[in-house]
Structure formats: structure tokens, C-alpha cells
Amino acid sequence: MGWVRVFLVSMACLVVAAAACSGSEFSAGGGGSFDGGAGSRGSGGGAGTSTDGGTPACKTCADLHTDCGTVPNGCGDTLDCGRCATGSKCQFGHCAAQAYCGNMQCDAGETCESCPTDCGCGGGRCIAAACCVPNCAGKQCGEDGCGGTCGAACGSGFLCDAGHCISMPSCGDGTCDPTVREDCVSCPTDCKCSTGDRCFGSMCCHPNCAGKACGSDGCGGTCGSCSSGFLCQQGQCQSDGSCGNLFCDPTENCSTCSTDCGCMNGQRCTVAGTCCSPQCAGKQCGSDACGGQCPPGCTAGYTCGPTSMCSLALVCGNGACQTGENCYNCGTDCTCGAGQVCFNAGCCTRQCSGKQCGDDGCGGVCGQCGMNQSCQGGICVNQASCGDGSCQTNLNEDCLSCARDCPCPPGQLCRSGGAGGAATCCAPACNGAVCGPDNCGGSCGTCAPGTACQNGTCQPVCGDGFCASGYGENCLKCPMDCSCGSDTCDGTGTCCHVPQCGVDWQCGAGTVCGVAVNCEICPGGGTCFNHTCASCSLPDTTGAGGASSAPAIPVTSTGSTTGPTTTTGAGGSICTQ
């Protein structure tokens, strides 16, 4: 029965795939299997910030309209959305009633011989895998058409002919004479079968059950019957692949039937339905090689580094003044001490000890002198000319010593002339520069964390441990800062996830991220659908009343895709056996 069902349902999948199955491109991101209870819908975790402090992108089982099985959550981990009740199997992320011997329905491919519990003959008899109804209408004796007899045998001196007992003196003389139509049905007294044989079809038949546990004995009888969940095939009871029979059948896996195919302690069930042992020894974060992330993962403000260890992310506001941060671009983390001010992106200690006025050495002044006073050597001294509205340089008046008489023009700054020199007005000259000196002791601006000033522009610094993606740094230009971990950096500098055979894909081939992936064909030449060995009936793919998704692309038994690479079915779930 099994191969018939696989063929029929696989054909149904391919016919309706264009309208009912949806596929999605395999993208970056997206492994323990926890049973959700019989027939239950798993929560699959919550949406929110990814484990490395990235952009909120994680999906829940509800977001994906998935009720069962394992599916990727979109941010590098695997969701377990629960298991189905006995008698149902997970298909496309939904529990669907399955055909199997013992479900009390005579499914296509089952017969009264292979599955008598579902296809019983009632008052009839199973002959050559078909139900036969005995017919004894108008008969006193003879065959009933189903290997049995009608009524009692005719007595001695009588022969059964055409269902009626007629006089035949030779019947009863102890000699079986076929020339007068004597056989084990018409004259059982003379033509009695040997011990162990049975009269079948007017001939003595020797039942043959050698090496058989079930099925026909060749003489209208049976060699035994199979229990629920098992099918009689070629005289042997074989599992019918029913989820819940506590036997992991070839068509089942930990994703489609965790009851029968549960993983061992410590293993995780991958999206492809294989049990995988996570590789997390010595790791705090990053890929576990099973489609998931190693626990505990990095908390907010920390990032997972190339060695799978968490380190403080270069983020302003985390309370730590890190390389690339300063009092100008991140004053919350890089605060200056008492008596200091932020000057030219660094903390500067004001030089005002014993001074009443003058330059403080940090771009400011230690104080202003009053009317008719000038600043000389940091001390305010009486000078009648200061305040008369005339800048008299011969009396040591300048923009610093007597700002009232010698103010700088708008847009200019007063800068100290140093020891013994006169202060002068200076016009900042940035000329399009966004960082660096302004030629007046000031700055044209400072650069964001992860970048440095180069020729007046902020450029990323490769090797500082911070991926300055906003400034063009990526995995191609600077892999040490923008590591892709276990993923691949494609030709555009984007991290891209290459599917792993047995983890992400069960079968099929395709080119992902510029890398050729070949997961071979399904065992037994089965159909590869969405890179999963599958024989399935496609459920409603419109989700919660929405429009149908784009069609999924079937993969032939040769293992090559017949269209763009697809990996998941409706709502992100896989089409399973």
C-alpha cells in the first residue's frame, strides 16, 4: 500500500503545487526539539531582538501560521511548533489526518488481505485480496463461490450436482472416481482431503504459510493478521508509517513525527527533520551547527565575535568608554573629570590656577575683566583705555585682554598667541571637511565610533572590532570586523547563509550565495519537494484568510531544481511525508 499512496499523493502535490504551495528564498539566518503535547500548537518563542543585539526580525509559530514541526524563525534559530495527535502527521506546518492501517478507514491501496481491520469483509470472506460474498441461494450443497460450501454434505449414495443432492450409488463406495464427477465437494465421503489439507475450488489444497505472518494461505484461509498501524505486505507485517505507532518509519522524521522519531537527550531536531548534536563546547553564542544558536547568547549591548564569545558592542550608551568613543561623540560613556572640559574630542584640564582671566588652555577663558581693566598674564589690571571703544594694540589690547575694544568679527574666534604673544582673531577653515582641525585650535567635527578622520572625512577603521556598515564597511572589505561566522560573504559584501545538507535541506540541489549545494536524491527515488523528501497533500496556503502565496518549486528525483531555489513551504513550514 505504501508505494501506491506515495505515488498518488506525490502526483497530487505536483499538480496543485503552482496554486497551493509557497516557497521562499533561502536567506541569511535561520535548530532542539521540544514536544508541544499531542495536538498542541507550539509557541516557538517570541519575536524581538536577535541574540547578537541585531534588528528585531525573529518570527513566532503564530507569525508563520505554523501549528507543528520545526521551522526557521528568520534570525538564525529554529522553532519547534509542537506535534500532532496520534493519527495525524505534520504537513506544511499543519496537522493532517493520515492514511494508515488502523484508522478505521479503508484507504486507497489497502485491501481486506493487507489491512483487514480497516477493509474487513463483514459477512463475506477475503479471497485473493478481494471481498467475496457467499451465494447459496437455491442450493442444498456445493460451493458457495467463496471457497466454502452450502449446507451439509450429501449422504452416502448421493452426489452433489449443481447445488442439489442426486442419487449416485458409487458415492460412498470408498473410491474417489472423477469420471462420475466425484470430488471433495460433490462427494466428500470418497474424496476426503488429507489431514492438514482443505477443500478449495473442488480440489484439495495444501495451505502454505511457510515464512508468512499474515495474508492468504492459498486455500481461502489466512496465515494471520497484523495489529493496528501495520500492513500485510508479501506475507509480513510492515509498519504503515502511522505517526504514533512508536516506530520511526522511513517516511517519518523528528519534525513530522516527534512521538516516534524523537531525538536523543542533548540533540536538536533541524528544519530538515534530522537529529543533530549541537557543537557548543567553549562557546557563548553563534551557530550550533544544527541550524540554531548556542546558549546563552549575548545580551543587549553585547555582540557575538568571530570566536563565538560575547564582547561589549561598540554602542554609545552602554556605560563603557570604548575604543572609537570620546567625550565629543559619546559624552554619556566618556565623561570628563572634575575641572576638565571636552576639547578637540579629548578631556582637557583647564589651566586657570592663579588666573583671573585669559586663555584656559582648553579653548575657553578663565574669566572676563571688568570695565577699564585688561587681562595681563592672567591678572586683571586697571587700564583706563580698555572700554573706550578703541583697540589700542600699543597698550597690549587684543581680543583676549580687552574683548570690549577688540572684538572678533562674526564667525571668527579669539585665539591666544602663546607666551608673550598677542591674541588674534582666527577664521575657522574647514572647506568641506567634517572632521579634523579647523586651523584655529578647534575641530571641524569628530567621527562616530568605528571610524577615524582621514583627510577631513570619516572613514571606517578595519581591525577595530566594529563593523561600520553605515560607512561602507562589510564582510568583503573587512572580514575581521564584519565576520559572517558560519555563513558566507557573497560578492556584494553581504553575509549569506548557505544551507547544510541534513540540517537545512534533506535533498535537491541549487546555487545559494553563489555556492553550489547538492544534497543528492531522496532514498528510494522519492520526490524532493522544497528540498524535503516528501509525499504530501497540500493544505490551504492562504494563511489567515489571505491571498495564496507564490508557488513552491518541486525538485525532481535527480536532485536538481526546476526553478529558483526554494526551501520552505506555506508559512515557512516544510512539506513533509
Number of C-alpha atoms within 10 A of each C-alpha: 18 18 9 12 18 18 15 15 17 21 16 15 23 21 11 13 19 15 15 22 29 26 23 20 11 19 17 18 21 23 34 23 26 19 21 20 13 14 15 16 22 23 18 25 16 14 16 15 15 19 25 21 17 14 11 13 15 21 22 23 29 16 16 18 20 31 27 34 40 33 34 28 26 21 24 21 25 27 30 31 31 32 33 30 19 17 18 22 30 31 30 31 30 28 24 18 16 20 23 29 29 21 17 15 14 19 17 13 15 23 24 21 27 27 33 25 22 19 22 18 18 11 9 14 20 24 20 17 17 15 19 18 16 17 15 17 9 10 18 19 22 26 24 19 15 18 19 19 23 19 14 9 20 22 16 17 16 19 30 26 18 14 20 15 20 14 14 15 11 18 27 18 12 11 12 20 15 10 7 11 14 23 25 21 27 25 30 22 23 19 22 18 17 11 7 9 15 20 23 21 19 19 16 19 18 17 17 15 17 9 9 18 18 22 28 24 19 16 20 19 19 20 18 17 21 22 15 19 24 21 30 27 19 13 22 19 21 17 22 24 24 28 29 20 17 14 17 20 17 11 20 23 24 24 33 31 32 28 23 19 22 21 21 11 8 11 17 26 32 31 33 31 30 24 25 21 19 19 13 16 8 10 19 19 23 27 24 22 18 27 27 26 24 24 14 12 21 24 16 15 18 20 23 23 23 18 12 20 16 21 15 16 20 23 18 20 13 15 12 16 19 18 12 17 23 25 20 19 17 20 16 16 18 21 18 17 11 8 11 15 19 19 18 20 20 16 19 18 17 18 17 17 9 9 18 19 21 26 26 19 17 20 19 16 19 19 17 19 24 15 15 16 19 30 27 20 15 22 18 20 16 15 15 11 18 27 18 12 10 13 20 15 12 7 11 17 24 26 21 28 28 29 19 22 18 22 17 18 11 7 9 15 19 23 20 25 13 10 7 9 9 16 19 18 20 17 15 17 15 16 9 9 18 19 19 22 18 19 13 18 16 18 19 18 21 23 23 20 23 26 22 18 18 14 11 20 16 21 18 23 20 19 13 16 19 23 25 22 13 8 14 12 22 23 21 17 13 20 18 18 22 25 20 21 17 15 17 20 22 16 11 11 18 17 23 19 21 22 26 16 18 18 20 26 25 27 29 29 24 22 14 20 22 13 12 11 19 18 19 18 23 21 13 7 12 19 30 30 34 28 34 28 28 25 25 27 23 24 18 15 22 16 16 8 8 8 9 15 19 17 19 25 26 25 26 20 20 16 21 21 21 12 11 14 23 22 28 29 30 30 24 24 28 34 30 29 25
